[in-house]
Amino acid sequence: MERVDYGKIIEETLANHTGNDLEEETEVQLIIDREGNHYQILHLGWIEEEQIRVYACIIHIDIKDGKIWIQRDGTEIGVANELLKMGVPKQDIVLGFQAPYKRDLIQLAE
């Protein structure tokens, strides 16, 4: 059986989150480190009118030991749910932002 390319699935999923829904002065960056298996979306810039600096990691995902580790998920829909819809088995998704004792208690939709 051919192994699913989790990196490609993550990149496709994150590409759907690169729209800028804050001020036009800010930007959304998709950062991909294929060699290290690190994937992030950053929101950065300035909201000039209020002189507020924007720098936030919206999504951070790593691939470790053949599993997808969601380190940060600042979305409403939930990146894990999107990955499940793309065919990733729930046993290959780790909610790294949750305490280890809570991970088995959380039910992901199928």
C-alpha positions in Angstrom: 0.0 0.0 0.0 1.3 3.4 -1.0 2.1 5.8 1.9 0.0 9.0 1.9 2.1 12.2 1.4 1.2 14.1 4.6 3.3 17.1 3.6 1.3 17.6 0.4 -2.0 17.2 2.3 -0.9 19.8 4.9 0.2 22.2 2.2 -3.1 21.9 0.5 -5.0 22.5 3.7 -2.9 25.5 4.8 -3.2 27.1 1.3 -6.9 27.4 2.1 -6.1 29.6 5.1 -3.8 32.2 3.4 -6.6 34.7 2.8 -6.1 38.0 4.7 -9.2 38.6 6.8 -7.7 41.4 8.9 -6.5 44.8 7.7 -5.1 45.3 4.2 -1.8 46.5 5.7 -1.0 43.1 7.1 0.0 40.0 5.3 -0.4 36.3 5.6 2.7 34.1 5.1 2.7 30.4 4.4 6.0 29.0 5.7 7.0 25.6 4.5 10.1 23.6 5.6 9.8 20.4 3.7 13.1 19.0 4.9 12.3 19.6 8.5 8.6 18.8 8.2 7.5 22.1 9.6 4.5 24.1 8.3 3.1 27.4 9.5 0.9 30.3 8.7 1.9 33.7 10.1 -0.1 36.9 10.1 2.1 40.0 10.3 2.3 43.7 9.7 1.0 46.8 11.2 -2.5 48.2 11.6 -1.4 51.7 10.9 -4.4 53.6 12.1 -4.1 52.2 15.6 -0.3 51.7 15.5 -0.7 48.0 16.4 1.8 45.5 15.5 0.4 42.2 14.2 2.5 39.1 14.5 0.7 35.8 15.1 1.2 32.2 14.4 -2.2 31.1 13.2 -1.4 27.5 12.4 1.7 25.4 13.1 1.9 21.8 12.1 4.9 19.3 12.2 5.2 15.8 10.9 7.0 13.6 13.5 7.4 9.9 13.5 4.8 9.5 10.6 2.1 11.5 12.5 0.8 15.0 12.0 1.3 17.1 15.1 -0.9 20.2 15.3 1.1 22.5 17.5 -1.2 25.6 17.1 -4.6 25.9 15.6 -6.1 29.4 15.5 -9.0 28.5 13.2 -12.6 28.1 13.9 -13.2 25.0 11.9 -10.3 23.1 13.3 -7.4 21.9 11.1 -7.8 18.4 12.5 -11.3 18.3 11.0 -10.0 19.4 7.6 -7.3 16.8 7.7 -9.8 14.1 8.5 -11.9 15.2 5.5 -8.8 14.9 3.3 -8.4 11.2 4.3 -5.9 11.4 7.2 -6.8 8.7 9.7 -7.5 10.1 13.2 -4.8 7.9 14.8 -2.2 9.8 12.7 -3.3 13.2 14.1 -1.8 14.4 17.4 -3.2 17.6 19.0 0.1 18.8 20.3 -1.4 22.0 21.7 -3.4 19.8 24.2 -1.9 18.4 27.4 -0.9 14.8 26.9 -3.5 13.5 29.3 -6.3 15.3 27.4 -5.4 14.0 23.9 -7.1 10.6 24.3 -10.2 12.3 25.7 -10.8 14.5 22.7 -13.1 13.1 20.1 -12.3 14.0 16.5 -15.1 13.9 14.0 -14.9 11.3 11.4 
